[in-house]
Amino acid sequence: MKIIHSGLAASSEEKADRFFIDILGLEKSVPKILDKKLAQAIFGINDELLLIHYRGGTVHYEVLVYREYKAPEKQIAHSCIQVSDLINIVNKCRDAGLKIVEIPKGSVVVTFISDYDGNLFEVKE
């Protein structure tokens, strides 16, 4: 079994770009439109959605832009990614005003960051 991509939501293309390109350094595909009929059939959303793929290394996020998207108040679902420079990513997130949670766990620190729409990422080096 292999994960092909992870699907996430964003409230705007600009917010998605700021996180996935500016913070994580992923490459962006040309955005496509998921038509209203398909969005309704799959997600129960009666609106067309912008669909953007962000890729880098073995990471592939499919982001659906839905202007009314709101993350759950208590977000526990998350994606765990390995980066080559954790300190740099954390500093970029801090400079961008994103939520960072660092939890000591034995001899290591577990790091979670939230993007501009509340999607949660565990980040390891």
N, CA and C atoms as a LAMMPS dump frame, in Angstrom:
ITEM: TIMESTEP
0
ITEM: NUMBER OF ATOMS
375
ITEM: BOX BOUNDS ff ff ff
-5.0000000000000000e+02 5.0000000000000000e+02
-5.0000000000000000e+02 5.0000000000000000e+02
-5.0000000000000000e+02 5.0000000000000000e+02
ITEM: ATOMS id mol type element x y z
1 1 1 N 0.845 -1.173 0
2 1 2 C 0 0 0
3 1 3 C 0.891 1.237 0
4 2 1 N 0.415 2.281 -0.663
5 2 2 C 1.17 3.513 -0.772
6 2 3 C 0.199 4.683 -0.732
7 3 1 N 0.53 5.722 0.004
8 3 2 C -0.287 6.935 0.001
9 3 3 C 0.035 7.705 -1.277
10 4 1 N -0.99 8.036 -2.035
11 4 2 C -0.829 8.775 -3.285
12 4 3 C -0.758 10.278 -3.005
13 5 1 N -1.687 10.774 -2.193
14 5 2 C -1.665 12.166 -1.741
15 5 3 C -2.513 12.267 -0.482
16 6 1 N -2.35 13.364 0.222
17 6 2 C -3.211 13.685 1.358
18 6 3 C -4.032 14.895 0.97
19 7 1 N -5.325 14.806 1.177
20 7 2 C -6.217 15.905 0.833
21 7 3 C -6.455 16.81 2.019
22 8 1 N -6.324 18.106 1.793
23 8 2 C -6.561 19.109 2.824
24 8 3 C -7.444 20.205 2.255
25 9 1 N -7.917 21.068 3.128
26 9 2 C -8.745 22.186 2.699
27 9 3 C -8.08 23.501 3.072
28 10 1 N -8.404 24.533 2.315
29 10 2 C -7.939 25.89 2.595
30 10 3 C -9.066 26.849 2.241
31 11 1 N -9.063 27.999 2.874
32 11 2 C -10.102 28.991 2.595
33 11 3 C -9.716 29.918 1.442
34 12 1 N -8.433 29.91 1.044
35 12 2 C -8.026 30.72 -0.106
36 12 3 C -6.744 30.158 -0.721
37 13 1 N -6.584 30.409 -1.994
38 13 2 C -5.366 29.995 -2.687
39 13 3 C -4.156 30.716 -2.1
40 14 1 N -4.327 31.974 -1.769
41 14 2 C -3.234 32.775 -1.21
42 14 3 C -2.724 32.18 0.103
43 15 1 N -3.631 31.782 0.992
44 15 2 C -3.216 31.162 2.263
45 15 3 C -2.504 29.838 2.019
46 16 1 N -3.034 29.058 1.087
47 16 2 C -2.401 27.775 0.765
48 16 3 C -1 27.999 0.216
49 17 1 N -0.85 28.934 -0.718
50 17 2 C 0.466 29.236 -1.29
51 17 3 C 1.449 29.703 -0.222
52 18 1 N 0.992 30.581 0.652
53 18 2 C 1.885 31.099 1.704
54 18 3 C 2.428 29.978 2.572
55 19 1 N 1.619 28.957 2.847
56 19 2 C 2.093 27.867 3.688
57 19 3 C 2.885 26.837 2.894
58 20 1 N 2.281 26.282 1.867
59 20 2 C 2.908 25.156 1.169
60 20 3 C 4.115 25.56 0.325
61 21 1 N 4.122 26.772 -0.212
62 21 2 C 5.264 27.233 -0.999
63 21 3 C 6.258 27.985 -0.116
64 22 1 N 5.791 29.053 0.563
65 22 2 C 6.696 29.925 1.316
66 22 3 C 7.281 29.27 2.562
67 23 1 N 6.493 28.474 3.265
68 23 2 C 6.975 27.833 4.501
69 23 3 C 7.607 26.478 4.206
70 24 1 N 6.88 25.595 3.507
71 24 2 C 7.377 24.231 3.292
72 24 3 C 8.255 24.09 2.05
73 25 1 N 8.185 25.045 1.131
74 25 2 C 9.029 24.987 -0.061
75 25 3 C 8.57 23.977 -1.103
76 26 1 N 7.276 23.655 -1.122
77 26 2 C 6.751 22.699 -2.093
78 26 3 C 6.47 23.39 -3.428
79 27 1 N 6.384 22.586 -4.484
80 27 2 C 6.064 23.112 -5.812
81 27 3 C 4.566 23.008 -6.049
82 28 1 N 4.024 24.021 -6.706
83 28 2 C 2.589 24.124 -6.947
84 28 3 C 2.259 23.732 -8.383
85 29 1 N 1.192 22.95 -8.533
86 29 2 C 0.695 22.626 -9.871
87 29 3 C -0.189 23.759 -10.365
88 30 1 N -0.558 23.688 -11.621
89 30 2 C -1.535 24.637 -12.156
90 30 3 C -2.884 24.288 -11.525
91 31 1 N -3.546 25.247 -10.883
92 31 2 C -4.844 24.967 -10.251
93 31 3 C -5.883 24.511 -11.276
94 32 1 N -6.761 23.638 -10.818
95 32 2 C -7.868 23.148 -11.641
96 32 3 C -9.161 23.397 -10.882
97 33 1 N -10.266 23.266 -11.585
98 33 2 C -11.581 23.436 -10.961
99 33 3 C -12.247 22.071 -10.803
100 34 1 N -12.71 21.797 -9.591
101 34 2 C -13.572 20.644 -9.342
102 34 3 C -14.993 21.177 -9.476
103 35 1 N -15.711 20.729 -10.494
104 35 2 C -17.014 21.327 -10.768
105 35 3 C -18.015 21.078 -9.642
106 36 1 N -19.043 21.907 -9.648
107 36 2 C -20.058 21.91 -8.593
108 36 3 C -20.724 20.539 -8.431
109 37 1 N -21.012 19.879 -9.544
110 37 2 C -21.686 18.581 -9.494
111 37 3 C -20.818 17.536 -8.776
112 38 1 N -19.544 17.506 -9.102
113 38 2 C -18.636 16.556 -8.474
114 38 3 C -18.382 16.921 -7.003
115 39 1 N -18.237 18.21 -6.711
116 39 2 C -18.044 18.662 -5.326
117 39 3 C -19.24 18.274 -4.458
118 40 1 N -20.429 18.371 -5.028
119 40 2 C -21.644 17.977 -4.315
120 40 3 C -21.663 16.465 -4.08
121 41 1 N -21.332 15.7 -5.11
122 41 2 C -21.365 14.239 -5.002
123 41 3 C -20.333 13.715 -4.006
124 42 1 N -19.143 14.302 -3.995
125 42 2 C -18.064 13.808 -3.127
126 42 3 C -18.146 14.379 -1.718
127 43 1 N -18.301 15.708 -1.623
128 43 2 C -18.162 16.394 -0.334
129 43 3 C -19.446 17.007 0.2
130 44 1 N -20.527 16.96 -0.583
131 44 2 C -21.777 17.574 -0.145
132 44 3 C -21.72 19.089 -0.179
133 45 1 N -20.838 19.642 -1.015
134 45 2 C -20.675 21.096 -1.131
135 45 3 C -21.243 21.529 -2.476
136 46 1 N -22.207 22.423 -2.44
137 46 2 C -22.873 22.879 -3.65
138 46 3 C -22.159 24.104 -4.224
139 47 1 N -20.887 23.916 -4.544
140 47 2 C -20.068 24.999 -5.077
141 47 3 C -18.88 24.372 -5.789
142 48 1 N -18.339 25.058 -6.787
143 48 2 C -17.118 24.536 -7.389
144 48 3 C -15.955 24.832 -6.451
145 49 1 N -14.944 23.969 -6.504
146 49 2 C -13.777 24.101 -5.648
147 49 3 C -12.531 24.219 -6.509
148 50 1 N -11.599 25.016 -6.042
149 50 2 C -10.301 25.103 -6.694
150 50 3 C -9.455 23.958 -6.154
151 51 1 N -8.788 23.234 -7.032
152 51 2 C -7.982 22.073 -6.65
153 51 3 C -6.522 22.356 -7.006
154 52 1 N -5.661 22.301 -6.005
155 52 2 C -4.239 22.598 -6.203
156 52 3 C -3.404 21.476 -5.607
157 53 1 N -2.403 21.028 -6.354
158 53 2 C -1.458 20.031 -5.853
159 53 3 C -0.158 20.73 -5.483
160 54 1 N 0.371 20.384 -4.308
161 54 2 C 1.674 20.872 -3.85
162 54 3 C 2.537 19.642 -3.607
163 55 1 N 3.739 19.638 -4.212
164 55 2 C 4.592 18.451 -4.133
165 55 3 C 6.034 18.832 -3.813
166 56 1 N 6.709 17.887 -3.175
167 56 2 C 8.138 18.015 -2.922
168 56 3 C 8.648 16.71 -2.35
169 57 1 N 9.698 16.129 -2.95
170 57 2 C 10.185 14.828 -2.491
171 57 3 C 9.068 13.809 -2.585
172 58 1 N 8.768 13.133 -1.482
173 58 2 C 7.685 12.145 -1.467
174 58 3 C 6.394 12.721 -0.897
175 59 1 N 6.365 14.023 -0.63
176 59 2 C 5.181 14.676 -0.077
177 59 3 C 4.292 15.172 -1.215
178 60 1 N 2.994 14.916 -1.086
179 60 2 C 2.041 15.368 -2.102
180 60 3 C 0.724 15.709 -1.399
181 61 1 N 0.409 17.005 -1.369
182 61 2 C -0.856 17.464 -0.797
183 61 3 C -1.774 17.927 -1.911
184 62 1 N -3.021 17.484 -1.855
185 62 2 C -4.063 17.963 -2.741
186 62 3 C -4.927 18.892 -1.901
187 63 1 N -4.887 20.164 -2.219
188 63 2 C -5.599 21.16 -1.424
189 63 3 C -6.831 21.629 -2.189
190 64 1 N -7.965 21.522 -1.53
191 64 2 C -9.229 21.986 -2.089
192 64 3 C -9.552 23.329 -1.451
193 65 1 N -9.671 24.348 -2.271
194 65 2 C -9.952 25.691 -1.772
195 65 3 C -11.463 25.901 -1.766
196 66 1 N -11.964 26.135 -0.56
197 66 2 C -13.394 26.364 -0.331
198 66 3 C -13.501 27.58 0.571
199 67 1 N -13.996 28.68 0.039
200 67 2 C -13.96 29.955 0.761
201 67 3 C -14.654 29.913 2.119
202 68 1 N -15.549 28.963 2.335
203 68 2 C -16.247 28.849 3.612
204 68 3 C -15.587 27.845 4.56
205 69 1 N -14.427 27.337 4.2
206 69 2 C -13.778 26.316 5.028
207 69 3 C -13.385 26.866 6.395
208 70 1 N -13.682 26.093 7.424
209 70 2 C -13.268 26.395 8.794
210 70 3 C -12.794 25.081 9.413
211 71 1 N -11.586 25.087 9.951
212 71 2 C -11.044 23.892 10.605
213 71 3 C -11.801 23.629 11.898
214 72 1 N -11.858 22.386 12.324
215 72 2 C -12.492 22.087 13.606
216 72 3 C -11.787 22.838 14.737
217 73 1 N -12.544 23.2 15.744
218 73 2 C -11.97 23.922 16.887
219 73 3 C -10.902 23.086 17.586
220 74 1 N -11.142 21.812 17.737
221 74 2 C -10.192 20.883 18.378
222 74 3 C -9.644 19.966 17.301
223 75 1 N -8.572 20.368 16.674
224 75 2 C -8.001 19.605 15.567
225 75 3 C -7.063 18.525 16.092
226 76 1 N -7.366 17.274 15.821
227 76 2 C -6.454 16.183 16.189
228 76 3 C -5.947 15.439 14.959
229 77 1 N -6.704 15.486 13.865
230 77 2 C -6.228 14.873 12.621
231 77 3 C -5.025 15.68 12.14
232 78 1 N -3.976 14.981 11.74
233 78 2 C -2.775 15.694 11.312
234 78 3 C -1.965 14.865 10.33
235 79 1 N -1.033 15.525 9.711
236 79 2 C -0.096 14.919 8.788
237 79 3 C 1.283 15.075 9.421
238 80 1 N 2.103 14.041 9.342
239 80 2 C 3.461 14.111 9.891
240 80 3 C 4.445 14.156 8.728
241 81 1 N 5.29 15.184 8.72
242 81 2 C 6.273 15.326 7.655
243 81 3 C 7.676 15.423 8.233
244 82 1 N 8.623 14.915 7.486
245 82 2 C 10.029 15.011 7.861
246 82 3 C 10.667 16.09 7.002
247 83 1 N 11.388 17.006 7.652
248 83 2 C 12.058 18.103 6.959
249 83 3 C 13.549 18.033 7.241
250 84 1 N 14.333 18.692 6.4
251 84 2 C 15.781 18.654 6.58
252 84 3 C 16.277 19.726 7.545
253 85 1 N 15.475 20.775 7.799
254 85 2 C 15.899 21.858 8.68
255 85 3 C 14.72 22.311 9.531
256 86 1 N 14.46 21.585 10.591
257 86 2 C 13.312 21.851 11.456
258 86 3 C 13.356 23.262 12.032
259 87 1 N 14.511 23.696 12.487
260 87 2 C 14.623 25.031 13.097
261 87 3 C 14.191 26.108 12.097
262 88 1 N 14.611 25.981 10.848
263 88 2 C 14.238 26.95 9.816
264 88 3 C 12.731 26.97 9.601
265 89 1 N 12.105 25.801 9.504
266 89 2 C 10.652 25.718 9.301
267 89 3 C 9.93 26.348 10.491
268 90 1 N 10.354 26.014 11.704
269 90 2 C 9.715 26.568 12.904
270 90 3 C 9.877 28.087 12.927
271 91 1 N 11.053 28.573 12.589
272 91 2 C 11.267 30.025 12.569
273 91 3 C 10.407 30.71 11.516
274 92 1 N 10.27 30.103 10.334
275 92 2 C 9.398 30.666 9.299
276 92 3 C 7.958 30.741 9.807
277 93 1 N 7.512 29.665 10.472
278 93 2 C 6.153 29.64 11.025
279 93 3 C 5.991 30.708 12.099
280 94 1 N 6.966 30.827 12.961
281 94 2 C 6.925 31.832 14.023
282 94 3 C 6.856 33.238 13.411
283 95 1 N 7.713 33.514 12.42
284 95 2 C 7.722 34.825 11.753
285 95 3 C 6.398 35.116 11.058
286 96 1 N 5.73 34.059 10.586
287 96 2 C 4.449 34.212 9.887
288 96 3 C 3.268 34.286 10.847
289 97 1 N 3.533 34.136 12.147
290 97 2 C 2.466 34.203 13.135
291 97 3 C 1.624 32.951 13.235
292 98 1 N 2.153 31.83 12.74
293 98 2 C 1.423 30.571 12.806
294 98 3 C 1.56 29.938 14.187
295 99 1 N 0.584 29.12 14.525
296 99 2 C 0.594 28.429 15.819
297 99 3 C 1.619 27.305 15.789
298 100 1 N 2.484 27.289 16.805
299 100 2 C 3.513 26.261 16.971
300 100 3 C 3.355 25.687 18.369
301 101 1 N 3.344 24.375 18.47
302 101 2 C 3.293 23.713 19.775
303 101 3 C 4.505 22.797 19.847
304 102 1 N 5.334 23.009 20.874
305 102 2 C 6.52 22.178 21.085
306 102 3 C 6.386 21.516 22.445
307 103 1 N 6.36 20.183 22.451
308 103 2 C 6.116 19.41 23.659
309 103 3 C 7.32 18.538 23.961
310 104 1 N 7.967 18.746 25.122
311 104 2 C 9.064 17.853 25.498
312 104 3 C 8.526 16.442 25.719
313 105 1 N 9.23 15.459 25.151
314 105 2 C 8.843 14.053 25.316
315 105 3 C 10.138 13.267 25.487
316 106 1 N 10.519 13.045 26.736
317 106 2 C 11.791 12.386 27.003
318 106 3 C 12.93 13.273 26.553
319 107 1 N 13.8 12.727 25.715
320 107 2 C 14.966 13.477 25.254
321 107 3 C 14.72 14.268 23.97
322 108 1 N 13.49 14.226 23.44
323 108 2 C 13.169 14.947 22.207
324 108 3 C 12.039 15.953 22.438
325 109 1 N 11.834 16.79 21.478
326 109 2 C 10.718 17.73 21.5
327 109 3 C 9.828 17.4 20.305
328 110 1 N 8.545 17.193 20.573
329 110 2 C 7.572 16.928 19.527
330 110 3 C 7.025 18.283 19.065
331 111 1 N 7.062 18.517 17.753
332 111 2 C 6.665 19.816 17.207
333 111 3 C 5.444 19.675 16.309
334 112 1 N 4.438 20.499 16.585
335 112 2 C 3.238 20.598 15.76
336 112 3 C 3.079 22.038 15.31
337 113 1 N 2.701 22.208 14.042
338 113 2 C 2.396 23.538 13.534
339 113 3 C 1.038 23.489 12.859
340 114 1 N 0.366 24.628 12.856
341 114 2 C -0.908 24.761 12.145
342 114 3 C -0.711 25.736 11.007
343 115 1 N -1.314 25.425 9.857
344 115 2 C -1.221 26.35 8.733
345 115 3 C -2.237 27.476 8.922
346 116 1 N -2.403 28.321 7.924
347 116 2 C -3.271 29.486 8.027
348 116 3 C -4.745 29.135 8.155
349 117 1 N -5.112 27.89 7.857
350 117 2 C -6.504 27.456 7.97
351 117 3 C -6.72 26.433 9.065
352 118 1 N -5.713 26.206 9.905
353 118 2 C -5.873 25.3 11.033
354 118 3 C -5.538 23.851 10.755
355 119 1 N -5.077 23.519 9.535
356 119 2 C -4.615 22.158 9.275
357 119 3 C -3.386 21.913 10.137
358 120 1 N -3.305 20.747 10.743
359 120 2 C -2.264 20.445 11.717
360 120 3 C -1.19 19.52 11.124
361 121 1 N 0.064 19.86 11.396
362 121 2 C 1.202 19.11 10.891
363 121 3 C 2.175 18.816 12.029
364 122 1 N 2.529 17.561 12.172
365 122 2 C 3.627 17.181 13.055
366 122 3 C 4.889 17.266 12.185
367 123 1 N 5.919 17.925 12.693
368 123 2 C 7.108 18.149 11.886
369 123 3 C 8.313 17.57 12.6
370 124 1 N 9.058 16.716 11.889
371 124 2 C 10.253 16.059 12.451
372 124 3 C 11.423 16.301 11.524
373 125 1 N 12.627 16.205 12.109
374 125 2 C 13.835 16.351 11.288
375 125 3 C 14.419 14.993 11.005
